[in-house]
Amino acid sequence: QVQLVESGGGLVQAGGSLRLSCTTSGRTFSRSAMGWFRQAPGKERECVAAISWSTGRGYYPDSVKGRFTISRDIAKKTVFLQMNSLEAGDTAVYYCAAGWPLSARMLDSRQYVDWGQGTQVTVSS
């Protein structure tokens, strides 16, 4: 099992930036990939970024491509999500997750088995 703790959420104005962190413990590298997901009230959970531990390659949906960047620090067993040009529509609870997704399904939440508690991101317009 992998334990995940998110941090870095908060209130920011539209156009601003935030950097989220996900610190892992336990059997971190028994999972091949990490993902960042978000869920707004009344909406389904969606992936905003995923990364392979081994290659460091990032995966993004079109909705955040060019604005969000995922990265990892292997030594610290931590994954980051840099969010720029934030919009009101980015307001949600953000979760990190760990799993073994196939490369073609990196953004699929069903591929992830360990989840953090989430951190709130609120973007004011």
ROKOL-253173 format. One record per atom (N, C-alpha, C, O): residue in three letters; atom name; x, y, z. Coordinates in pm, 1 decimal. Layout:
REM residues N
ala, CA, X, Y, Z
...
***
This chain:
REM residues 125
gln, N, 84.2, -119.7, 0.0
gln, CA, 0.0, 0.0, 0.0
gln, C, 87.9, 124.9, 0.0
gln, O, 200.0, 125.3, 50.8
val, N, 32.7, 229.8, -58.6
val, CA, 104.5, 356.9, -67.1
val, C, 20.0, 463.6, 1.4
val, O, -100.0, 474.6, -23.6
gln, N, 83.3, 541.4, 87.1
gln, CA, 14.6, 652.6, 151.7
gln, C, 48.8, 781.8, 77.6
gln, O, 163.6, 805.3, 39.9
leu, N, -52.3, 863.6, 57.9
leu, CA, -36.6, 985.4, -21.0
leu, C, -90.3, 1104.2, 58.0
leu, O, -199.1, 1097.4, 115.2
val, N, -13.7, 1212.9, 61.1
val, CA, -57.8, 1333.8, 130.0
val, C, -36.6, 1452.4, 37.5
val, O, 75.6, 1482.4, -3.3
glu, N, -147.2, 1519.7, 5.1
glu, CA, -141.0, 1636.7, -81.5
glu, C, -124.7, 1764.2, 1.8
glu, O, -168.7, 1771.2, 116.5
ser, N, -61.4, 1863.0, -57.7
ser, CA, -49.4, 1994.1, 5.3
ser, C, -35.0, 2099.4, -103.5
ser, O, -8.8, 2068.0, -219.6
gly, N, -52.9, 2226.1, -63.3
gly, CA, -30.4, 2335.7, -156.7
gly, C, -156.2, 2400.7, -211.1
gly, O, -148.8, 2499.6, -283.9
gly, N, -271.6, 2345.7, -176.3
gly, CA, -394.7, 2407.6, -223.6
gly, C, -420.3, 2540.8, -155.5
gly, O, -350.8, 2578.2, -61.0
gly, N, -520.5, 2611.4, -204.5
gly, CA, -554.4, 2739.6, -144.4
gly, C, -639.9, 2822.4, -236.4
gly, O, -695.9, 2772.9, -334.1
leu, N, -648.9, 2950.5, -203.2
leu, CA, -727.8, 3046.7, -280.6
leu, C, -635.3, 3131.4, -365.3
leu, O, -536.2, 3184.9, -315.4
val, N, -666.8, 3143.8, -492.1
val, CA, -584.1, 3222.0, -583.7
val, C, -675.2, 3294.8, -681.0
val, O, -784.7, 3247.8, -711.7
gln, N, -630.0, 3408.8, -729.1
gln, CA, -707.4, 3483.2, -828.5
gln, C, -689.5, 3422.1, -966.7
gln, O, -587.5, 3359.3, -995.1
ala, N, -787.7, 3440.6, -1050.7
ala, CA, -779.2, 3394.5, -1188.6
ala, C, -653.8, 3453.0, -1254.2
ala, O, -622.1, 3570.8, -1238.0
gly, N, -584.4, 3368.1, -1327.7
gly, CA, -459.9, 3408.6, -1389.7
gly, C, -337.0, 3377.0, -1306.0
gly, O, -224.0, 3385.0, -1354.3
gly, N, -359.8, 3341.3, -1180.5
gly, CA, -250.4, 3311.3, -1089.5
gly, C, -201.6, 3168.6, -1101.8
gly, O, -243.8, 3093.7, -1190.0
ser, N, -111.3, 3132.2, -1010.9
ser, CA, -47.9, 3000.2, -1013.6
ser, C, -50.1, 2937.3, -875.4
ser, O, -53.6, 3006.4, -773.6
leu, N, -48.0, 2806.0, -874.3
leu, CA, -32.4, 2728.4, -752.0
leu, C, 52.6, 2607.4, -783.9
leu, O, 55.0, 2559.5, -897.3
arg, N, 122.2, 2558.7, -683.0
arg, CA, 199.6, 2436.3, -697.8
arg, C, 155.1, 2337.9, -591.3
arg, O, 168.5, 2363.7, -471.6
leu, N, 102.7, 2226.4, -635.3
leu, CA, 60.3, 2120.9, -543.8
leu, C, 172.2, 2019.0, -528.6
leu, O, 249.6, 1994.0, -621.0
ser, N, 178.3, 1961.3, -409.8
ser, CA, 274.1, 1854.6, -382.6
ser, C, 200.6, 1731.5, -333.3
ser, O, 98.5, 1741.9, -265.3
cys, N, 252.7, 1615.8, -367.6
cys, CA, 199.9, 1488.8, -318.4
cys, C, 317.3, 1408.7, -264.9
cys, O, 400.9, 1359.8, -340.9
thr, N, 322.2, 1396.1, -135.1
thr, CA, 429.0, 1321.7, -70.5
thr, C, 382.4, 1179.0, -46.8
thr, O, 273.0, 1156.1, 4.9
thr, N, 465.4, 1083.9, -84.8
thr, CA, 427.3, 943.5, -74.2
thr, C, 510.4, 872.0, 31.9
thr, O, 621.3, 913.9, 65.1
ser, N, 454.7, 764.3, 83.8
ser, CA, 527.3, 677.1, 175.3
ser, C, 474.8, 536.1, 155.9
ser, O, 373.9, 513.4, 89.1
gly, N, 545.3, 443.1, 215.7
gly, CA, 508.1, 303.5, 194.9
gly, C, 576.6, 249.6, 70.7
gly, O, 690.9, 284.8, 41.5
arg, N, 507.5, 165.6, -0.8
arg, CA, 565.8, 99.5, -116.5
arg, C, 547.3, 183.5, -243.5
arg, O, 484.0, 141.3, -340.3
thr, N, 603.9, 301.6, -239.1
thr, CA, 584.2, 399.3, -347.4
thr, C, 613.9, 341.2, -484.5
thr, O, 532.4, 353.6, -576.0
phe, N, 729.2, 278.3, -499.8
phe, CA, 773.4, 235.8, -632.4
phe, C, 721.4, 98.9, -671.6
phe, O, 762.1, 42.6, -773.2
ser, N, 631.0, 45.7, -590.3
ser, CA, 556.3, -71.0, -635.1
ser, C, 446.5, -27.3, -732.7
ser, O, 384.7, -110.6, -798.9
arg, N, 423.4, 101.3, -740.8
arg, CA, 329.3, 159.5, -838.3
arg, C, 411.8, 224.0, -950.0
arg, O, 514.8, 285.9, -923.2
ser, N, 367.7, 209.8, -1073.2
ser, CA, 446.1, 258.7, -1185.6
ser, C, 421.2, 405.3, -1218.2
ser, O, 503.1, 469.7, -1283.8
ala, N, 307.3, 458.0, -1172.1
ala, CA, 271.9, 593.4, -1212.6
ala, C, 193.1, 665.4, -1103.5
ala, O, 134.1, 604.4, -1014.3
met, N, 195.1, 796.6, -1115.1
met, CA, 117.9, 883.0, -1026.9
met, C, 28.2, 971.9, -1111.7
met, O, 61.4, 1006.3, -1225.1
gly, N, -84.5, 1007.8, -1055.3
gly, CA, -175.5, 1096.2, -1126.4
gly, C, -232.0, 1203.2, -1035.6
gly, O, -242.0, 1185.4, -914.2
trp, N, -268.5, 1314.0, -1096.1
trp, CA, -342.3, 1418.7, -1025.8
trp, C, -483.5, 1423.3, -1085.0
trp, O, -501.6, 1426.9, -1206.7
phe, N, -580.3, 1423.1, -997.6
phe, CA, -719.9, 1425.9, -1037.4
phe, C, -788.3, 1541.3, -966.1
phe, O, -738.0, 1592.8, -866.3
arg, N, -902.6, 1581.1, -1017.9
arg, CA, -979.5, 1683.0, -949.5
arg, C, -1127.3, 1650.7, -960.1
arg, O, -1172.6, 1583.4, -1052.7
gln, N, -1200.1, 1700.7, -862.9
gln, CA, -1344.7, 1682.2, -863.7
gln, C, -1410.4, 1807.8, -809.8
gln, O, -1385.2, 1849.4, -696.8
ala, N, -1494.8, 1867.2, -892.3
ala, CA, -1572.6, 1984.3, -853.4
ala, C, -1711.9, 1938.7, -810.9
ala, O, -1755.9, 1831.7, -852.8
pro, N, -1781.1, 2015.1, -730.6
pro, CA, -1915.7, 1977.5, -686.5
pro, C, -2008.0, 1948.1, -803.8
pro, O, -2020.1, 2028.6, -896.1
gly, N, -2072.4, 1833.4, -799.5
gly, CA, -2166.3, 1797.4, -904.4
gly, C, -2103.1, 1746.3, -1031.4
gly, O, -2173.3, 1719.3, -1128.9
lys, N, -1971.2, 1732.3, -1032.3
lys, CA, -1902.3, 1686.5, -1152.3
lys, C, -1827.0, 1557.6, -1124.1
lys, O, -1797.8, 1525.0, -1009.0
glu, N, -1796.3, 1485.3, -1230.0
glu, CA, -1720.2, 1362.5, -1215.8
glu, C, -1573.0, 1394.2, -1192.2
glu, O, -1523.0, 1500.0, -1230.2
arg, N, -1505.6, 1299.2, -1128.4
arg, CA, -1362.5, 1314.6, -1109.2
arg, C, -1292.2, 1302.6, -1243.8
arg, O, -1323.7, 1213.9, -1323.2
glu, N, -1197.2, 1391.5, -1269.2
glu, CA, -1123.0, 1390.0, -1394.7
glu, C, -973.6, 1399.8, -1366.9
glu, O, -929.7, 1462.2, -1270.3
cys, N, -897.4, 1336.0, -1454.5
cys, CA, -752.5, 1342.8, -1442.9
cys, C, -702.8, 1470.4, -1508.6
cys, O, -746.9, 1506.5, -1617.6
val, N, -610.7, 1538.1, -1441.6
val, CA, -550.8, 1657.8, -1500.4
val, C, -404.3, 1636.5, -1537.1
val, O, -346.8, 1716.8, -1610.6
ala, N, -343.9, 1530.3, -1487.3
ala, CA, -205.3, 1501.4, -1522.7
ala, C, -165.9, 1366.8, -1465.8
ala, O, -219.0, 1323.3, -1363.7
ala, N, -73.2, 1301.7, -1532.1
ala, CA, -18.7, 1175.8, -1483.2
ala, C, 126.6, 1168.7, -1524.9
ala, O, 168.8, 1233.6, -1620.7
ile, N, 203.3, 1088.1, -1450.8
ile, CA, 346.0, 1078.8, -1479.4
ile, C, 396.6, 939.3, -1448.4
ile, O, 354.2, 876.1, -1351.7
ser, N, 487.1, 892.8, -1531.3
ser, CA, 552.5, 765.3, -1507.6
ser, C, 671.8, 786.9, -1414.7
ser, O, 753.0, 876.5, -1437.8
trp, N, 682.5, 706.1, -1311.0
trp, CA, 797.8, 718.9, -1222.0
trp, C, 928.4, 695.4, -1297.3
trp, O, 1026.4, 766.2, -1274.6
ser, N, 930.5, 597.0, -1386.2
ser, CA, 1056.7, 557.2, -1449.5
ser, C, 1101.8, 654.5, -1557.6
ser, O, 1220.4, 686.4, -1566.4
thr, N, 1008.5, 701.8, -1639.8
thr, CA, 1049.1, 786.9, -1752.6
thr, C, 1033.1, 935.9, -1724.3
thr, O, 1099.7, 1018.9, -1786.2
gly, N, 945.3, 969.3, -1631.5
gly, CA, 916.9, 1110.4, -1605.2
gly, C, 827.8, 1175.1, -1709.5
gly, O, 804.9, 1296.0, -1705.9
arg, N, 777.6, 1095.4, -1802.0
arg, CA, 691.5, 1151.8, -1905.7
arg, C, 557.5, 1191.8, -1844.7
arg, O, 498.7, 1117.3, -1766.3
gly, N, 510.2, 1310.8, -1882.1
gly, CA, 382.1, 1360.5, -1834.5
gly, C, 272.4, 1339.7, -1937.9
gly, O, 296.5, 1339.8, -2058.6
tyr, N, 152.6, 1322.1, -1887.2
tyr, CA, 35.0, 1302.5, -1971.7
tyr, C, -71.0, 1402.0, -1925.0
tyr, O, -88.7, 1422.9, -1805.0
tyr, N, -141.8, 1463.5, -2020.8
tyr, CA, -237.9, 1567.8, -1986.8
tyr, C, -361.4, 1560.2, -2075.4
tyr, O, -352.1, 1522.7, -2192.2
pro, N, -476.0, 1595.2, -2020.7
pro, CA, -593.3, 1612.5, -2107.0
pro, C, -584.1, 1749.2, -2175.9
pro, O, -509.1, 1836.7, -2132.7
asp, N, -659.9, 1765.5, -2281.1
asp, CA, -655.8, 1891.9, -2355.5
asp, C, -696.2, 2011.4, -2270.0
asp, O, -650.8, 2123.3, -2294.1
ser, N, -780.5, 1988.5, -2171.3
ser, CA, -833.7, 2099.0, -2090.7
ser, C, -726.6, 2174.0, -2011.8
ser, O, -746.1, 2290.0, -1975.8
val, N, -613.2, 2108.2, -1984.7
val, CA, -509.1, 2174.8, -1904.8
val, C, -374.8, 2180.6, -1975.9
val, O, -279.4, 2238.8, -1924.2
lys, N, -367.0, 2120.9, -2093.9
lys, CA, -240.1, 2115.5, -2165.6
lys, C, -187.2, 2256.4, -2189.1
lys, O, -259.8, 2344.0, -2236.0
gly, N, -60.7, 2277.0, -2156.3
gly, CA, 0.3, 2407.7, -2171.0
gly, C, -10.3, 2494.6, -2047.0
gly, O, 59.7, 2595.1, -2035.5
arg, N, -97.3, 2456.8, -1954.1
arg, CA, -112.9, 2533.7, -1829.8
arg, C, -62.0, 2457.5, -1708.2
arg, O, -7.0, 2517.4, -1615.8
phe, N, -80.0, 2325.6, -1707.7
phe, CA, -39.7, 2242.6, -1594.2
phe, C, 84.3, 2161.3, -1632.8
phe, O, 99.2, 2118.2, -1747.1
thr, N, 171.9, 2141.9, -1535.5
thr, CA, 291.0, 2060.1, -1556.4
thr, C, 310.2, 1968.8, -1436.6
thr, O, 312.1, 2014.6, -1322.4
ile, N, 324.2, 1840.5, -1462.6
ile, CA, 349.2, 1743.5, -1357.5
ile, C, 497.5, 1707.7, -1359.0
ile, O, 559.8, 1699.4, -1464.9
ser, N, 552.8, 1686.7, -1240.0
ser, CA, 693.0, 1646.9, -1229.1
ser, C, 708.3, 1559.6, -1106.2
ser, O, 619.6, 1553.6, -1021.1
arg, N, 822.4, 1491.6, -1097.8
arg, CA, 845.0, 1405.8, -981.3
arg, C, 987.2, 1418.8, -932.6
arg, O, 1079.3, 1445.7, -1009.8
asp, N, 1003.5, 1399.2, -802.5
asp, CA, 1134.5, 1396.2, -739.0
asp, C, 1148.2, 1256.5, -679.1
asp, O, 1089.6, 1226.4, -575.1
ile, N, 1225.7, 1172.6, -745.3
ile, CA, 1235.9, 1033.8, -703.4
ile, C, 1298.2, 1021.8, -565.3
ile, O, 1252.3, 941.9, -483.6
ala, N, 1400.7, 1099.0, -538.3
ala, CA, 1469.6, 1091.4, -409.1
ala, C, 1374.8, 1126.5, -293.9
ala, O, 1382.2, 1067.4, -186.1
lys, N, 1286.5, 1222.4, -317.7
lys, CA, 1192.5, 1265.3, -213.3
lys, C, 1059.2, 1191.7, -223.1
lys, O, 970.7, 1212.2, -139.9
lys, N, 1044.6, 1106.9, -323.4
lys, CA, 921.3, 1030.4, -342.5
lys, C, 800.5, 1124.4, -345.2
lys, O, 697.7, 1098.6, -282.6
thr, N, 815.7, 1230.9, -417.6
thr, CA, 714.3, 1336.0, -421.8
thr, C, 681.9, 1371.7, -566.2
thr, O, 769.3, 1373.1, -652.9
val, N, 556.6, 1400.1, -589.5
val, CA, 509.8, 1443.0, -720.9
val, C, 450.3, 1582.7, -706.6
val, O, 386.4, 1614.6, -606.4
phe, N, 472.5, 1665.1, -808.3
phe, CA, 427.4, 1803.3, -805.2
phe, C, 332.9, 1830.8, -920.9
phe, O, 339.2, 1766.1, -1025.5
leu, N, 246.4, 1926.9, -900.3
leu, CA, 160.6, 1976.4, -1008.2
leu, C, 169.2, 2128.0, -1008.9
leu, O, 115.8, 2194.8, -920.5
gln, N, 236.8, 2181.3, -1109.3
gln, CA, 245.3, 2325.8, -1126.5
gln, C, 127.7, 2370.5, -1211.9
gln, O, 110.5, 2324.4, -1324.8
met, N, 47.5, 2460.0, -1157.8
met, CA, -71.7, 2506.3, -1228.0
met, C, -58.9, 2655.5, -1253.6
met, O, -49.1, 2734.9, -1160.0
asn, N, -59.2, 2693.1, -1380.3
asn, CA, -47.4, 2833.2, -1420.7
asn, C, -173.5, 2877.1, -1493.4
asn, O, -254.3, 2794.7, -1536.2
ser, N, -188.7, 3007.1, -1506.2
ser, CA, -303.3, 3064.6, -1578.0
ser, C, -433.9, 3003.4, -1528.9
ser, O, -518.3, 2962.0, -1608.4
leu, N, -449.1, 2998.2, -1399.1
leu, CA, -566.1, 2932.6, -1341.3
leu, C, -694.5, 3007.1, -1375.6
leu, O, -697.6, 3129.6, -1386.7
glu, N, -799.1, 2929.0, -1391.7
glu, CA, -930.7, 2980.4, -1429.0
glu, C, -1031.9, 2938.6, -1323.2
glu, O, -1007.4, 2846.5, -1245.2
ala, N, -1144.8, 3006.5, -1321.3
ala, CA, -1248.5, 2971.7, -1224.0
ala, C, -1290.7, 2825.6, -1239.2
ala, O, -1325.1, 2759.8, -1141.0
gly, N, -1288.0, 2776.4, -1360.2
gly, CA, -1325.6, 2637.8, -1386.5
gly, C, -1227.8, 2535.3, -1331.3
gly, O, -1256.2, 2415.6, -1333.4
asp, N, -1113.8, 2580.1, -1282.4
asp, CA, -1016.7, 2488.8, -1221.0
asp, C, -1047.5, 2465.3, -1072.9
asp, O, -982.6, 2383.1, -1008.3
thr, N, -1145.1, 2536.2, -1020.1
thr, CA, -1182.9, 2519.0, -880.5
thr, C, -1233.6, 2378.5, -855.7
thr, O, -1326.3, 2332.5, -922.2
ala, N, -1172.4, 2309.7, -759.2
ala, CA, -1206.9, 2170.3, -730.3
ala, C, -1123.0, 2122.6, -613.1
ala, O, -1031.7, 2191.6, -567.6
val, N, -1155.5, 2003.8, -565.5
val, CA, -1065.5, 1932.7, -476.2
val, C, -970.7, 1852.0, -563.7
val, O, -1013.6, 1779.3, -653.3
tyr, N, -842.5, 1865.6, -536.8
tyr, CA, -740.6, 1796.5, -614.6
tyr, C, -684.5, 1679.5, -533.6
tyr, O, -649.0, 1693.7, -416.6
tyr, N, -677.6, 1563.8, -599.4
tyr, CA, -630.5, 1442.2, -536.6
tyr, C, -510.0, 1388.5, -612.3
tyr, O, -502.2, 1401.3, -734.5
cys, N, -417.1, 1329.1, -540.7
cys, CA, -315.6, 1251.9, -610.6
cys, C, -344.2, 1103.7, -590.1
cys, O, -408.9, 1063.8, -493.3
ala, N, -295.2, 1024.6, -682.3
ala, CA, -322.8, 881.9, -681.9
ala, C, -204.0, 806.4, -738.0
ala, O, -121.9, 861.6, -811.2
ala, N, -196.3, 678.9, -702.2
ala, CA, -87.9, 592.0, -749.1
ala, C, -147.3, 465.0, -808.2
ala, O, -249.2, 414.8, -760.8
gly, N, -82.5, 413.8, -911.7
gly, CA, -134.1, 292.3, -973.1
gly, C, -40.3, 235.2, -1076.5
gly, O, 76.9, 272.1, -1084.5
trp, N, -95.6, 142.4, -1157.2
trp, CA, -18.6, 77.8, -1263.4
trp, C, -89.4, 93.5, -1397.8
trp, O, -118.5, -6.3, -1463.8
pro, N, -116.9, 213.6, -1438.4
pro, CA, -192.0, 228.7, -1562.8
pro, C, -111.2, 189.2, -1685.5
pro, O, 9.9, 210.2, -1691.1
leu, N, -179.9, 131.6, -1783.8
leu, CA, -117.4, 113.0, -1913.7
leu, C, -91.6, 250.7, -1973.7
leu, O, -162.1, 346.5, -1942.1
ser, N, 8.3, 260.9, -2059.4
ser, CA, 44.8, 391.2, -2114.7
ser, C, -71.3, 457.1, -2187.5
ser, O, -81.4, 579.7, -2191.0
ala, N, -158.7, 375.9, -2245.5
ala, CA, -272.7, 431.7, -2318.6
ala, C, -385.9, 473.3, -2226.5
ala, O, -484.8, 531.3, -2271.4
arg, N, -371.8, 443.9, -2096.9
arg, CA, -479.2, 471.6, -2002.7
arg, C, -429.2, 547.2, -1881.0
arg, O, -482.0, 531.1, -1771.0
met, N, -330.1, 627.4, -1900.3
met, CA, -269.5, 700.1, -1789.1
met, C, -368.0, 797.7, -1725.0
met, O, -354.1, 829.4, -1606.8
leu, N, -465.9, 845.4, -1799.0
leu, CA, -559.1, 944.4, -1745.7
leu, C, -688.8, 881.6, -1693.7
leu, O, -783.1, 952.6, -1658.9
asp, N, -692.8, 749.9, -1688.8
asp, CA, -812.9, 678.3, -1647.3
asp, C, -808.6, 653.0, -1495.9
asp, O, -720.2, 581.9, -1447.9
ser, N, -900.6, 708.9, -1422.7
ser, CA, -898.1, 696.9, -1276.6
ser, C, -911.3, 552.8, -1230.3
ser, O, -867.1, 519.2, -1120.4
arg, N, -971.3, 467.0, -1312.1
arg, CA, -989.6, 326.9, -1273.6
arg, C, -858.5, 250.5, -1268.8
arg, O, -853.4, 138.9, -1217.1
gln, N, -753.3, 309.0, -1321.7
gln, CA, -622.4, 245.1, -1322.2
gln, C, -543.3, 272.5, -1194.2
gln, O, -432.9, 220.7, -1177.7
tyr, N, -598.4, 353.4, -1103.6
tyr, CA, -525.4, 395.3, -983.7
tyr, C, -588.0, 333.2, -859.5
tyr, O, -710.2, 324.6, -847.5
val, N, -502.7, 290.5, -768.1
val, CA, -552.1, 213.2, -654.6
val, C, -532.1, 282.4, -519.6
val, O, -602.0, 250.8, -423.4
asp, N, -438.9, 375.0, -511.7
asp, CA, -413.6, 445.1, -385.8
asp, C, -448.5, 592.1, -405.5
asp, O, -414.8, 651.1, -508.1
trp, N, -515.1, 650.2, -308.3
trp, CA, -562.8, 787.7, -321.5
trp, C, -533.0, 867.4, -194.8
trp, O, -537.7, 815.4, -83.4
gly, N, -502.2, 994.9, -215.8
gly, CA, -486.4, 1085.6, -103.2
gly, C, -620.9, 1141.9, -60.5
gly, O, -725.0, 1108.1, -116.7
gln, N, -616.7, 1228.9, 40.4
gln, CA, -738.7, 1287.3, 96.2
gln, C, -785.4, 1410.8, 19.7
gln, O, -900.6, 1452.4, 32.4
gly, N, -697.7, 1467.9, -57.7
gly, CA, -735.5, 1582.5, -138.7
gly, C, -698.3, 1715.9, -77.2
gly, O, -683.4, 1728.6, 44.3
thr, N, -683.5, 1815.4, -164.0
thr, CA, -656.8, 1952.2, -120.2
thr, C, -742.6, 2045.7, -204.9
thr, O, -752.7, 2029.1, -326.5
gln, N, -803.7, 2143.6, -140.0
gln, CA, -895.4, 2233.3, -209.3
gln, C, -818.7, 2341.5, -285.0
gln, O, -726.8, 2403.9, -232.0
val, N, -858.8, 2361.5, -409.2
val, CA, -808.7, 2472.7, -489.9
val, C, -928.6, 2557.9, -529.6
val, O, -1023.7, 2508.7, -590.4
thr, N, -923.2, 2684.4, -495.1
thr, CA, -1031.2, 2776.0, -528.7
thr, C, -973.8, 2892.0, -608.1
thr, O, -881.6, 2960.2, -563.4
val, N, -1029.7, 2913.5, -726.5
val, CA, -984.5, 3021.3, -813.1
val, C, -1095.7, 3125.0, -820.2
val, O, -1206.7, 3095.9, -864.6
ser, N, -1064.8, 3245.2, -776.5
ser, CA, -1164.0, 3352.5, -777.2
ser, C, -1154.0, 3432.9, -906.6
ser, O, -1044.8, 3462.9, -954.8
ser, N, -1268.6, 3466.5, -960.7
ser, CA, -1269.5, 3538.2, -1089.1
ser, C, -1290.0, 3688.2, -1067.4
ser, O, -1293.5, 3764.6, -1163.8
***
